[in-house]
Amino acid sequence: MGGAFISINSTPEEDIRVGDACILQMHHEIKGHNVVLEAMIIHRGPTTVGMAFKNLSGEKMASLAALMERVEDKLPDHEK
């Protein structure tokens, strides 16, 4: 719940660096709005980025938990 590890397209390393502040925006299908999370880059690979969320309110944590449940419901049993 404290961060995300995501895949990215080939992006020059100077465009995304460890320590950069960023915003992760995800669409919540059920509630029909976006969940916007402030984060900091803590890992940078050639096609991956690890980020730690900042300033998580109770409401944002609840929205994030609901998003994670939706994703888990869609995963095949061997990936849960």
N, C-alpha and C positions, 0 to 999 in steps of 0.2 A: 504493500500500500504506500510505501514511501518513495517510489520511483518507477521508472520505466526503462526498458531496453528495447530499442526499436531499430528496424532496418531503414536505411536511407539510400537514395540513389547516389551514384557517384557524385560526390560534392568535394570540391577542393578543400584540403585540410585547413587552409587559412580562413575558410568561410564558417567553420564550426570548430571551436577549440575548447579544450577542457577549461573550465572556469567561466565560460560564457553563460550569461543569463538567457533564458528563453521562455517561451510559452507553448504549452502543449494544449491543443484544442481538439476535443473528441465529441462527436455527435451522440447524444443519448436518444436512441430510437424510441423508447417507450415514452419518455417525458417530452420528447420533441424539441429539446433545446441542446445547446452545446455546454459541455463541461470544460472550463478553461482553468488550467493549472499553471502556476508559475514554477519554474524549475531552473536547475543549474546543471550544466554538462559536467559529468564526472568521469566519463569514459568516451574515447573517440577511436573507432576502428575505421578501416577502409569503407565499410558499408553498414556500420552500426554506430549507434550513439546510446550511451547510458546517461540517464538524468535522475537527479534527486529532486523531489518536489519540495517546494517552500510554501510556508504560510497556508497549510491545509486546515480549513475550517471543518467543523463537524458536518456541515451541509455538503461540502465538496468531497469529504471522505465517504459519505453515504452515497453520493452520486457515483463515485469511483467504484465503490463496492457493487452497486447495481450494474454498472457496465461490465465489471469482471464476471458477475454471475451470468449475464447474457452471453458473453464470449464462451464461458465454460459450458453452457447449455448447448452450444453449437459444435463443440469439439467431439471428435470420435472418442469412444470409451477408452481406447488405449493411450490417448493424450491427456486425459483428466488426471 
